[in-house]
Amino acid sequence: MLGRFWDSDLAYSFRTSPVAVVSALVALILVIAAAFAPWLAPHDPMDVASLSLLDSFKPPVGMPEADWSNPLGTDNQGRDVLSAIMYGMRISLLVGISSVLFAIVVGVGIGLLAGYVGGLLDTVLMRVADVQLTFPSILTALLVDGVISAALPRTMRDALQIDVIIFAIGISLWPNFARTVRGSTLVERGKDYVMAARIIGVPSWRIMLSHVLPNVIGPVLVIGTLGLGLAIIAEATLSFLGVGLPPTQPSLGTLIRFGDDFLFSGQWWVSVFPGLTLVLMVLAINLLGDWLRDALNPRLR
């Protein structure tokens, strides 16, 4: 199986694309650093007992009075910036991946149903998607997050904040998947293999899942990869605005917001290094998405 994949056109396209290889390596390093942060991070930034205000605002390596135990410096509470970034990436990737998966499930389901059934159902669902697409996704996420957070009791708000932000970002992204799958489904439902399945009495739900869905999933992978970068940026934006995750679970956006207070007082590293990590992560993911889009496009082969 692995040998067949290595000899496939997709693997060959990946091997011959330096940008894709470098982007994949960068993304892999960041994912490993985030996934194994409890074992790889030099310090535990969530352990309040280990923090000391005497260690606050240590500069990064290369500046006077730097300490190799804190290679990227420390913040105002004495937390190691490198360790905070590694833990923050865990939250950012968790929210980004979960929200994109949620958007894929909702968007693909609605697009498949609208494209296959057609008629009034198709019209209603696509008009809802069109209305939502008129609003920027970040505004939709802000609205959903605000409404749900206001409706929840105060005791449940912090405990469910990650779930709320995943739902808010996922809801803001589903129309892109729905419209793409709906267009592909309209093409596939008129083909001979779908007609043959109908003639022999295969149920509609089985035709959609077993026959149509595998043939329309390709563009979803591309949109999902690009959507992951958008979801991570959306989470960082919400956290930067103070309506995202709680301070007890800092993501990259939260770290940037904390460091922004000290950016012009000389402690630039508190905000700059989390910001550079966010840029690097999103750039690597977007470049992989661009490569995947070109690799799956038969016109470019």
Disulfide bonds with the S-S distance in Angstrom:
none
